[in-house]
Amino acid sequence: MSRAPKKISLAVILLILIIWSVAFLFFAEHEPSIPLSNAPLLFDASRAYRLMSEFVTQNPSRVLGSLESRQSTGYLRDYLQELGYEIEYSHFEARIARKKQVGRNVLAFKKGKSEEILAVIAHFDSARTTVQGAMKNGAAVGVLLELARIFALSPTQKSLLLVFSDGGEWGSLGAQEIADRYPARPRIVAVLSLDYVASGDL
């Protein structure tokens, strides 16, 4: 395994530990500590790396409001639908460089045994001055897609919301849209944001 997949693997292990820690703080007082999923940890760093590479190569300029940004959301939708997630788009308006633009978030939902929701978010857009944007934030997209595959393998205790947000390079506009207007927001008990997960290697 090359250094990049090893780095991603270590980062993901740390992220999963953070998820469990946050979940414990929220749930320990009113119910026993239970895992999000009963499936064994099957994270494949090489697969995450390949997904990242494919995503940024096919969509190298994912600037908010651009045609290529829209096309990249189709890639995400198709991959997640094949895994069985419920997919929806969340749109928002933004004014970038004095021009009105429309951003699009991709939301993948999996109902768990509980109505409470654990959310994981990674922005997929890239800056105007960036080509491919593998480190920021394609690597996080690859990690989240691989996590989606793992969580799709078996029923989960908590409901799961995976958010691929737009406008991360413009003040996290897509994430703010979810925080302000997602209908089931009161049910979200913990959120983990993935960003720069492979800093120094990509």
N, C-alpha and C positions, 0 to 999 in steps of 0.2 A: 504494500500500500504506500503511495507517495505521501509526502509531508502534508499536502493540502487536505486529503481525506482524513489523515490522522488528526490534524488540527480541528477539523470540523467535528470529528467523533468526540474528541475531548470536550469541545465547546458544548455539544449536545448533551453529554453526560452531566455537565454542570447545570445546563438549563433545566434538565429533567429533575435534578435534585432541588433546584429552586422552585419548580412547580409543586413538588411534593411538600416542600417547606411552607410555601404560601398556603396551599390547601390545608395543611395541618393547622395553621394559625386560625383559619376561618372556621374549620369544622370541629376542632378538638373539643370545644366546650359543649356542643349539643348533639354530637353523634360520634361513634367510633371512627378512628382513622381508617379510611378505605382507599385503595388505589383507584386511579381513573379507569384503568383497564386491567383485566386479569391476564391479558396476553403477555408472554415473555418479551423482554426487551430485545427487539430485532432490528435496531437501527443499523442501516448499512451506509457508512460514510461514502463509500465509492458510488453508490446509487445516488445519494444526495449531490455528490459532485457532478455526476453525469447529468442529472436533472438541471442543475444550475447552468452547466455549460450549454446544454441544449436550449434552455430558456433565453439566455442572454445572447446566444449566437443567432437564434431565429428572430429575436426582437432586441437589436442592439441599441435602439434609441427610444426609450419608453417615457418620453417627456409628457407631463400632464397635458391632456387635451389633444395629443397627436393621434394620427391614424394608427401608428405603430403601437402606441399605448393601448388602443382599443383591441388591436389584434392580439396583443399579449394576454389580455383578459380572456380571450377565447381559448388560448392554450391552457390557462389555469382552469377554466370551466370544464373543458373536456376531460382533463386529467382527473379532476375531483369527482365529476359525475360518474366516471367509470368505477370509482371506488365506492359509490353508493351514497355520497353526501347530497343533501338538499342544497341546491345552489341558488343564490339570488344576487342581483346587482344592487348596489346602493350608489346613487348619483348625487353629486353636489356641484354647486357653481363656485367658481373662483375667478378673481381678476389677476391675471399674470401679465406683467409688463404692459399694463393698460388695456389688455384685451380680455374679454370674457371667455373663460374656458369651462368645460364641464368635466369633472373628474368621475371616475368609476371605481368603486371598491368591489371586490369579489368576496362573497361570504359563503362559507361552506359549513353547514350545520349537521350535527349528528345527535339525535335524541338519545339520552341515557336513561338509566333507571330513575334518576332524580331530575327534577325540573331546574335545579341550580346549574348554572353554566360556567364552565371554565373556558376562557378565551385566550387564543394565542394569535398574535398579529405580526405581520412583516410587510413593510411597504415594498412594492414592486417597481415603482417608477424610478427613473434615472435623471440626473441633472443634465442641463443643456450642454455642458462642457465635457460630459462623460461619454465614452464609447463602450457599450456593453454594460458597464456598471456591475461587474462581477462581485467586487468586494462590497459595494454599497449600491444595491442591497440584494444582488442576485444570489449570493451565498445563502442568505437567510431564507430566500424563497425556496431554494433547493432543500434546505433543512426542513422547512415547514411542509413541503410536499412529501418528503420522506416520512415525517411524523404522521401526516395524514394517512399514508399507506399503513403504517403500524396500527394506528387507532381504529382503522377500518376492519381489522382482522377479527375483532371480537366485540361483544357488547361492552359499553362503558358504564361505570357507576354514575358519573356526572354527565350532563349534556355537554357537548363540545362545540365551540364556535371557532373556526379558523378564518381569520380575516387577512386578505391580501389587499392592502390599502394603497390608494393612489395619493399623490400629493405629499409624500414623505419629504421630498426635497424642497417643499414650500411650506414649511412649518407644520408638518404632519396634519395636513388638511383633511385627508381621508379618515385618519384615526379620530380626529375631532368630530367629524360627522357621525361616526359610530357612537362616540361618547355622548353626543348631544341628542341623537335621534333614533338610535336602534330601539325598536318597539319593546324588546324583551330586556332592556338594559337593567331594570331592577333585579332580574334573576342572575345577572353576572356577578359572581362572587370573587373572581380573581382573574387578572389579566397579565400575560407575559408578552413583552415586545422583543422581537428578534431584530438585531441590527449589528452590523460589523462582526458577525460571528466568525469570520475567517480573516480578521485583520492581520496583515503582515505576511500572508501566504498567497493571496490572489492578486 
